[in-house]
Amino acid sequence: MKYAFRFRHYRLPFRAPVRTAHGLWTDRQGIVVRLENEAGHAGYGECAPLPEFGTETVDEDLAACRELDGITDDERLAALPDALGCLRHAVA
């Protein structure tokens, strides 16, 4: 099946920084993805990785989103690397 794929990167500051074992956390960033099938049904997902905890980076996910942007299909979505787990869940 073919899909229209769109994405938007966001970066939002916390009202107050959060101190973690990995340092001071001042904002949250991620990607909102939108898939629309040929019948016009749309779905949204969010990819908000935390590389400090072992996930991919937002930059890695953005690069993959840029490759998918426009028209994509089931094969290309299934071919997303396992290392991009957050993005795979967002498009599932």
Phi, psi and omega in degrees: 000146178261150181223146166275126182245127176226155179211158176217127178277140175228155174216116183238131179283147172285151176299323176222136180302150180250129178268126177238176176294343180264002180120191182277130182250113187255341181208169178236134177228156181186197183222134171259127180248150178227127175243134177232127181277178185294338178276356179092006177277130184244151175220153182239152174215161179235137177240111182226075184291156175236087185302332179297339181254016172099007177265178177291176178262161177298322179298321177296317179293321177299319179299318178293321179296321179298325178289328181273342188306137181105237180256131178225180180215177182301321182297315180293323178293319180291336182277359176301135183297148177302332180295343178258054184302319180297317179291321178301318178293325181294326182265357183293000000 
